Amino acid sequence: MPSLNVSFTDEELEGVRAAAAADGKSLKQYLHDLGVREMQRRQFIAGASHWADRLRGEFDDAFLDDVPPAERPGGATAA
């Protein structure tokens, strides 16, 4: 299985060790989970953004008064 070496200052390593201990995990498991969690967070954000972009027009049509004037059909002059 691939692995990597990560460098920390003494203060950083102390903080990461404390965070791992607070989660009841080994340093290795904590750092692994942190990387995987960040990857999953980014995938979630990308999916949520895609979903919102896909439905934005329908939402704007239903709540036209909440659309900023410059983004309304017809531009800033539409009311």
trRosetta pair geometry for C-beta under 8 A, 3 or more apart (Angstrom, degrees):
i j d omega theta_ij theta_ji phi_ij phi_ji
6 31 7.0 -166 28 -160 153 149
8 12 3.9 -138 -170 94 100 114
8 13 4.0 135 100 -59 134 84
8 16 6.4 -98 -118 8 162 138
9 12 4.5 94 48 6 78 104
9 13 6.9 -148 86 -5 39 87
10 13 5.9 -57 -147 38 28 109
10 14 6.4 32 154 -22 63 107
11 14 5.7 -53 -149 33 31 114
11 15 6.5 29 153 -17 63 106
12 15 5.8 -59 -153 37 31 110
12 16 6.2 27 154 -16 68 108
13 16 5.7 -53 -142 39 33 109
13 17 6.1 35 157 -20 65 106
14 17 5.9 -55 -147 37 27 111
14 18 6.4 28 153 -19 62 107
15 18 5.7 -54 -149 35 31 112
15 19 6.4 30 153 -18 65 105
16 19 5.7 -52 -147 36 33 111
16 20 6.3 35 153 -20 65 104
16 27 6.7 71 129 -140 102 98
16 30 7.2 153 174 110 86 134
16 31 7.2 30 -178 -74 128 98
17 20 5.7 -53 -147 36 31 112
17 21 6.3 31 154 -18 65 106
17 27 5.9 -30 -105 -90 71 114
18 21 5.7 -54 -146 38 31 111
18 22 6.3 34 153 -22 64 105
19 22 5.6 -52 -148 34 31 114
19 23 6.6 21 155 -9 63 107
19 30 6.6 137 106 -175 90 144
20 23 5.9 -65 -153 44 31 104
20 25 5.0 -97 -165 79 80 86
20 26 6.6 -27 172 134 129 17
20 27 4.9 -124 -22 -94 177 51
20 29 7.5 121 -151 68 110 80
20 30 3.5 -110 -110 -27 96 160
20 31 7.7 -29 -85 -31 124 72
21 24 7.4 38 -176 -77 35 29
21 25 7.9 -117 -73 50 20 54
23 30 6.0 130 60 -109 135 107
25 29 4.3 -126 -176 90 108 114
25 30 4.3 141 97 -62 126 85
25 33 6.9 -74 -151 12 168 139
26 29 4.6 88 54 11 85 102
26 30 6.7 -149 88 -8 41 88
27 30 5.7 -55 -144 36 28 114
27 31 6.3 23 160 -14 64 108
28 31 6.2 -60 -149 39 25 105
28 32 6.3 26 154 -19 62 110
29 32 5.6 -55 -147 37 31 114
29 33 6.1 28 158 -17 67 108
30 33 6.0 -59 -147 39 26 107
30 34 6.2 30 154 -24 63 108
31 34 5.5 -49 -144 32 32 116
31 35 6.6 31 158 -16 63 103
32 35 6.2 -63 -158 36 29 107
32 36 6.4 19 153 -12 66 110
33 36 5.7 -58 -144 42 33 109
33 37 5.9 37 157 -24 69 109
34 37 5.8 -54 -143 36 26 112
34 38 6.5 27 156 -19 61 105
35 38 5.9 -55 -150 34 30 110
35 39 6.5 30 153 -18 64 105
36 39 5.7 -54 -151 35 34 113
36 40 6.4 31 152 -16 66 107
37 40 5.7 -56 -148 39 32 110
37 41 6.3 37 151 -25 65 105
38 41 5.5 -49 -145 32 33 115
38 42 6.5 33 156 -18 64 103
39 42 6.0 -55 -152 35 29 110
39 43 6.6 29 151 -17 63 107
40 43 5.6 -54 -148 37 34 112
40 44 6.3 38 152 -22 66 105
41 44 5.7 -54 -150 35 31 113
41 45 6.4 31 153 -19 65 105
42 45 5.7 -51 -145 36 32 111
42 46 6.3 32 156 -18 64 106
43 46 5.8 -54 -147 37 30 111
43 47 6.3 28 155 -17 64 108
44 47 5.8 -59 -149 39 29 109
44 48 6.1 26 156 -17 66 109
45 48 5.8 -56 -142 39 28 109
45 49 6.2 30 157 -20 64 108
46 49 5.8 -55 -147 36 27 111
46 50 6.4 29 154 -19 63 106
47 50 5.7 -54 -148 36 31 111
47 51 6.3 32 154 -19 65 107
48 51 5.6 -53 -146 37 32 113
48 52 6.2 31 155 -18 66 106
49 52 5.8 -54 -145 38 30 109
49 53 6.2 31 156 -19 64 107
50 53 5.8 -55 -146 37 29 111
50 54 6.3 31 154 -22 63 108
51 54 5.8 -58 -151 34 28 113
51 55 6.5 2 159 1 64 112
52 55 6.2 -72 -146 49 29 95
52 56 6.2 55 153 -60 66 91
53 56 5.6 -25 -145 -13 31 120
55 58 5.2 -59 -165 46 68 113
55 59 5.6 68 138 -24 88 105
56 59 5.7 -61 -146 40 30 111
56 60 6.0 30 158 -20 67 109
57 60 5.7 -54 -143 37 29 111
57 61 6.4 31 156 -20 63 105
58 61 5.8 -53 -150 33 30 112
58 62 6.5 23 154 -14 63 108
59 62 5.8 -61 -150 39 31 107
59 63 6.2 -22 167 27 69 108
60 63 6.7 -80 -133 62 24 74
60 64 6.6 63 165 -96 64 56
60 66 8.0 -134 -126 76 56 87
60 67 4.8 60 -147 -80 96 130
60 71 7.6 -107 -132 129 139 110
60 72 8.0 -178 -180 -110 117 60
61 64 6.6 1 -150 -62 25 92
63 66 4.3 -9 146 27 110 119
63 67 7.1 136 105 -32 75 82
64 67 5.7 -45 -156 15 43 115
64 72 6.8 72 -167 -126 89 110
67 71 5.4 -121 174 89 98 103
67 72 5.1 124 107 -80 122 80
68 71 4.8 68 66 17 88 107
68 72 7.4 -143 92 -28 43 83
69 72 5.7 -43 -150 7 36 117
69 75 7.8 31 150 149 75 44
69 76 4.9 58 133 -137 107 58
69 78 6.8 175 -157 66 74 75
69 79 7.3 -5 -123 -92 108 63
70 75 6.4 -11 -147 -164 49 64
70 76 5.0 -1 -92 -75 64 87
72 75 7.0 -43 70 54 74 4
72 76 7.9 119 43 -88 99 22
72 78 4.2 -134 111 79 125 131
73 78 6.0 108 81 -83 56 167
74 77 5.8 -93 146 72 101 87
74 78 3.5 114 74 -59 119 114
75 78 6.4 130 60 -4 40 96
